[in-house]
Amino acid sequence: MKTSTLIDTNILIDLFGSGPIQDSSADLLEQAMRDGPIVFSAIVWAEFAAPGISEEQLWKKLQWLKPKREDFPFEAAYSAGLAHRTYKARGGTREKTLPDFLIGAHALVAGHRLLTRDARRYRTYFPDLDLIAPDTHP
């Protein structure tokens, strides 16, 4: 059975770098491609936007992934909001964590795995989410 994988922003950033972390992310991404479709979330796409390159240019650079664009499912919004509130109630101090919770909820609600370098937070707030990360898939 083919398994779809939503790609976290940090993995896309790694694709344009070099070194052991980037190599690990690339290896995991190649495995995810063999397992099934690659999915880009609108939330990840927004985080990945960068000055100096047009959206069309960026999209062309990533076409080799054959990604499926997927809008954020409304059904995931509430779960993301609850996870974010729980994070804050537990003393979380980072102010810009909501996109991570939106990404995690999107993957969970849509039935995708999530490929990320930041698995700890996702494991804590979305324990049923299937994660692919360097620490679980070395």
C-alpha positions as protocol buffer text, in pm:
chain_id: "A"
residue {
  index: 1
  type: MET
  ca { x: 0 y: 0 z: 0 }
}
residue {
  index: 2
  type: LYS
  ca { x: 131 y: 346 z: -89 }
}
residue {
  index: 3
  type: THR
  ca { x: 181 y: 581 z: 204 }
}
residue {
  index: 4
  type: SER
  ca { x: 166 y: 956 z: 152 }
}
residue {
  index: 5
  type: THR
  ca { x: 415 y: 1178 z: 332 }
}
residue {
  index: 6
  type: LEU
  ca { x: 370 y: 1545 z: 417 }
}
residue {
  index: 7
  type: ILE
  ca { x: 706 y: 1724 z: 415 }
}
residue {
  index: 8
  type: ASP
  ca { x: 794 y: 1966 z: 696 }
}
residue {
  index: 9
  type: THR
  ca { x: 957 y: 2299 z: 616 }
}
residue {
  index: 10
  type: ASN
  ca { x: 1291 y: 2202 z: 771 }
}
residue {
  index: 11
  type: ILE
  ca { x: 1328 y: 1915 z: 523 }
}
residue {
  index: 12
  type: LEU
  ca { x: 1271 y: 2150 z: 228 }
}
residue {
  index: 13
  type: ILE
  ca { x: 1530 y: 2389 z: 373 }
}
residue {
  index: 14
  type: ASP
  ca { x: 1775 y: 2098 z: 399 }
}
residue {
  index: 15
  type: LEU
  ca { x: 1735 y: 2023 z: 27 }
}
residue {
  index: 16
  type: PHE
  ca { x: 1916 y: 2348 z: -51 }
}
residue {
  index: 17
  type: GLY
  ca { x: 2202 y: 2295 z: 198 }
}
residue {
  index: 18
  type: SER
  ca { x: 2490 y: 2051 z: 234 }
}
residue {
  index: 19
  type: GLY
  ca { x: 2633 y: 1847 z: 517 }
}
residue {
  index: 20
  type: PRO
  ca { x: 2538 y: 1545 z: 730 }
}
residue {
  index: 21
  type: ILE
  ca { x: 2201 y: 1683 z: 843 }
}
residue {
  index: 22
  type: GLN
  ca { x: 2103 y: 1768 z: 487 }
}
residue {
  index: 23
  type: ASP
  ca { x: 2221 y: 1428 z: 362 }
}
residue {
  index: 24
  type: SER
  ca { x: 2011 y: 1253 z: 625 }
}
residue {
  index: 25
  type: SER
  ca { x: 1704 y: 1457 z: 526 }
}
residue {
  index: 26
  type: ALA
  ca { x: 1764 y: 1381 z: 157 }
}
residue {
  index: 27
  type: ASP
  ca { x: 1794 y: 1007 z: 230 }
}
residue {
  index: 28
  type: LEU
  ca { x: 1468 y: 1009 z: 427 }
}
residue {
  index: 29
  type: LEU
  ca { x: 1297 y: 1205 z: 152 }
}
residue {
  index: 30
  type: GLU
  ca { x: 1411 y: 957 z: -112 }
}
residue {
  index: 31
  type: GLN
  ca { x: 1271 y: 672 z: 98 }
}
residue {
  index: 32
  type: ALA
  ca { x: 941 y: 858 z: 144 }
}
residue {
  index: 33
  type: MET
  ca { x: 920 y: 903 z: -235 }
}
residue {
  index: 34
  type: ARG
  ca { x: 958 y: 527 z: -283 }
}
residue {
  index: 35
  type: ASP
  ca { x: 683 y: 466 z: -26 }
}
residue {
  index: 36
  type: GLY
  ca { x: 424 y: 689 z: -192 }
}
residue {
  index: 37
  type: PRO
  ca { x: 318 y: 1043 z: -282 }
}
residue {
  index: 38
  type: ILE
  ca { x: 491 y: 1351 z: -142 }
}
residue {
  index: 39
  type: VAL
  ca { x: 255 y: 1619 z: -11 }
}
residue {
  index: 40
  type: PHE
  ca { x: 318 y: 1991 z: 35 }
}
residue {
  index: 41
  type: SER
  ca { x: 99 y: 2175 z: 282 }
}
residue {
  index: 42
  type: ALA
  ca { x: -5 y: 2532 z: 214 }
}
residue {
  index: 43
  type: ILE
  ca { x: 131 y: 2612 z: 563 }
}
residue {
  index: 44
  type: VAL
  ca { x: 474 y: 2470 z: 478 }
}
residue {
  index: 45
  type: TRP
  ca { x: 471 y: 2651 z: 144 }
}
residue {
  index: 46
  type: ALA
  ca { x: 408 y: 2979 z: 326 }
}
residue {
  index: 47
  type: GLU
  ca { x: 695 y: 2913 z: 570 }
}
residue {
  index: 48
  type: PHE
  ca { x: 928 y: 2819 z: 283 }
}
residue {
  index: 49
  type: ALA
  ca { x: 869 y: 3139 z: 83 }
}
residue {
  index: 50
  type: ALA
  ca { x: 1198 y: 3321 z: 37 }
}
residue {
  index: 51
  type: PRO
  ca { x: 1302 y: 3657 z: -102 }
}
residue {
  index: 52
  type: GLY
  ca { x: 1504 y: 3650 z: -421 }
}
residue {
  index: 53
  type: ILE
  ca { x: 1327 y: 3359 z: -584 }
}
residue {
  index: 54
  type: SER
  ca { x: 982 y: 3362 z: -737 }
}
residue {
  index: 55
  type: GLU
  ca { x: 721 y: 3105 z: -646 }
}
residue {
  index: 56
  type: GLU
  ca { x: 735 y: 2971 z: -1001 }
}
residue {
  index: 57
  type: GLN
  ca { x: 1114 y: 2927 z: -985 }
}
residue {
  index: 58
  type: LEU
  ca { x: 1091 y: 2753 z: -649 }
}
residue {
  index: 59
  type: TRP
  ca { x: 815 y: 2524 z: -770 }
}
residue {
  index: 60
  type: LYS
  ca { x: 1026 y: 2429 z: -1077 }
}
residue {
  index: 61
  type: LYS
  ca { x: 1323 y: 2344 z: -852 }
}
residue {
  index: 62
  type: LEU
  ca { x: 1106 y: 2104 z: -654 }
}
residue {
  index: 63
  type: GLN
  ca { x: 924 y: 1932 z: -942 }
}
residue {
  index: 64
  type: TRP
  ca { x: 1151 y: 1628 z: -922 }
}
residue {
  index: 65
  type: LEU
  ca { x: 962 y: 1542 z: -600 }
}
residue {
  index: 66
  type: LYS
  ca { x: 634 y: 1529 z: -796 }
}
residue {
  index: 67
  type: PRO
  ca { x: 463 y: 1688 z: -497 }
}
residue {
  index: 68
  type: LYS
  ca { x: 90 y: 1706 z: -449 }
}
residue {
  index: 69
  type: ARG
  ca { x: -26 y: 2047 z: -325 }
}
residue {
  index: 70
  type: GLU
  ca { x: -278 y: 2017 z: -47 }
}
residue {
  index: 71
  type: ASP
  ca { x: -476 y: 2291 z: 125 }
}
residue {
  index: 72
  type: PHE
  ca { x: -501 y: 2296 z: 501 }
}
residue {
  index: 73
  type: PRO
  ca { x: -806 y: 2091 z: 606 }
}
residue {
  index: 74
  type: PHE
  ca { x: -1050 y: 2288 z: 821 }
}
residue {
  index: 75
  type: GLU
  ca { x: -1096 y: 1976 z: 1038 }
}
residue {
  index: 76
  type: ALA
  ca { x: -732 y: 2008 z: 1149 }
}
residue {
  index: 77
  type: ALA
  ca { x: -766 y: 2365 z: 1278 }
}
residue {
  index: 78
  type: TYR
  ca { x: -921 y: 2280 z: 1613 }
}
residue {
  index: 79
  type: SER
  ca { x: -664 y: 2007 z: 1691 }
}
residue {
  index: 80
  type: ALA
  ca { x: -384 y: 2248 z: 1605 }
}
residue {
  index: 81
  type: GLY
  ca { x: -531 y: 2516 z: 1828 }
}
residue {
  index: 82
  type: LEU
  ca { x: -567 y: 2276 z: 2121 }
}
residue {
  index: 83
  type: ALA
  ca { x: -209 y: 2154 z: 2080 }
}
residue {
  index: 84
  type: HIS
  ca { x: -82 y: 2512 z: 2071 }
}
residue {
  index: 85
  type: ARG
  ca { x: -278 y: 2606 z: 2383 }
}
residue {
  index: 86
  type: THR
  ca { x: -147 y: 2296 z: 2563 }
}
residue {
  index: 87
  type: TYR
  ca { x: 208 y: 2390 z: 2466 }
}
residue {
  index: 88
  type: LYS
  ca { x: 159 y: 2741 z: 2607 }
}
residue {
  index: 89
  type: ALA
  ca { x: -7 y: 2607 z: 2925 }
}
residue {
  index: 90
  type: ARG
  ca { x: 292 y: 2378 z: 2983 }
}
residue {
  index: 91
  type: GLY
  ca { x: 520 y: 2680 z: 2983 }
}
residue {
  index: 92
  type: GLY
  ca { x: 614 y: 2686 z: 2615 }
}
residue {
  index: 93
  type: THR
  ca { x: 782 y: 3015 z: 2541 }
}
residue {
  index: 94
  type: ARG
  ca { x: 837 y: 3011 z: 2167 }
}
residue {
  index: 95
  type: GLU
  ca { x: 597 y: 3254 z: 2006 }
}
residue {
  index: 96
  type: LYS
  ca { x: 597 y: 3116 z: 1652 }
}
residue {
  index: 97
  type: THR
  ca { x: 495 y: 2756 z: 1716 }
}
residue {
  index: 98
  type: LEU
  ca { x: 145 y: 2767 z: 1570 }
}
residue {
  index: 99
  type: PRO
  ca { x: 262 y: 2673 z: 1216 }
}
residue {
  index: 100
  type: ASP
  ca { x: 417 y: 2353 z: 1356 }
}
residue {
  index: 101
  type: PHE
  ca { x: 87 y: 2260 z: 1519 }
}
residue {
  index: 102
  type: LEU
  ca { x: -102 y: 2339 z: 1197 }
}
residue {
  index: 103
  type: ILE
  ca { x: 139 y: 2115 z: 1001 }
}
residue {
  index: 104
  type: GLY
  ca { x: 112 y: 1829 z: 1251 }
}
residue {
  index: 105
  type: ALA
  ca { x: -267 y: 1847 z: 1265 }
}
residue {
  index: 106
  type: HIS
  ca { x: -285 y: 1861 z: 885 }
}
residue {
  index: 107
  type: ALA
  ca { x: -78 y: 1543 z: 849 }
}
residue {
  index: 108
  type: LEU
  ca { x: -277 y: 1363 z: 1118 }
}
residue {
  index: 109
  type: VAL
  ca { x: -625 y: 1459 z: 992 }
}
residue {
  index: 110
  type: ALA
  ca { x: -538 y: 1388 z: 627 }
}
residue {
  index: 111
  type: GLY
  ca { x: -382 y: 1050 z: 709 }
}
residue {
  index: 112
  type: HIS
  ca { x: -28 y: 1138 z: 598 }
}
residue {
  index: 113
  type: ARG
  ca { x: 299 y: 1055 z: 763 }
}
residue {
  index: 114
  type: LEU
  ca { x: 515 y: 1357 z: 848 }
}
residue {
  index: 115
  type: LEU
  ca { x: 880 y: 1383 z: 746 }
}
residue {
  index: 116
  type: THR
  ca { x: 1052 y: 1625 z: 982 }
}
residue {
  index: 117
  type: ARG
  ca { x: 1374 y: 1699 z: 1166 }
}
residue {
  index: 118
  type: ASP
  ca { x: 1173 y: 1831 z: 1463 }
}
residue {
  index: 119
  type: ALA
  ca { x: 1000 y: 1514 z: 1579 }
}
residue {
  index: 120
  type: ARG
  ca { x: 1000 y: 1583 z: 1954 }
}
residue {
  index: 121
  type: ARG
  ca { x: 725 y: 1845 z: 1950 }
}
residue {
  index: 122
  type: TYR
  ca { x: 512 y: 1647 z: 1707 }
}
residue {
  index: 123
  type: ARG
  ca { x: 545 y: 1332 z: 1922 }
}
residue {
  index: 124
  type: THR
  ca { x: 443 y: 1524 z: 2232 }
}
residue {
  index: 125
  type: TYR
  ca { x: 136 y: 1695 z: 2090 }
}
residue {
  index: 126
  type: PHE
  ca { x: 30 y: 1447 z: 1820 }
}
residue {
  index: 127
  type: PRO
  ca { x: 120 y: 1104 z: 1964 }
}
residue {
  index: 128
  type: ASP
  ca { x: -83 y: 919 z: 1698 }
}
residue {
  index: 129
  type: LEU
  ca { x: 97 y: 1090 z: 1409 }
}
residue {
  index: 130
  type: ASP
  ca { x: 325 y: 861 z: 1207 }
}
residue {
  index: 131
  type: LEU
  ca { x: 662 y: 1038 z: 1196 }
}
residue {
  index: 132
  type: ILE
  ca { x: 968 y: 990 z: 982 }
}
residue {
  index: 133
  type: ALA
  ca { x: 1267 y: 1159 z: 1140 }
}
residue {
  index: 134
  type: PRO
  ca { x: 1643 y: 1106 z: 1160 }
}
residue {
  index: 135
  type: ASP
  ca { x: 1610 y: 971 z: 1516 }
}
residue {
  index: 136
  type: THR
  ca { x: 1352 y: 707 z: 1416 }
}
residue {
  index: 137
  type: HIS
  ca { x: 1477 y: 624 z: 1066 }
}
residue {
  index: 138
  type: PRO
  ca { x: 1858 y: 660 z: 1078 }
}
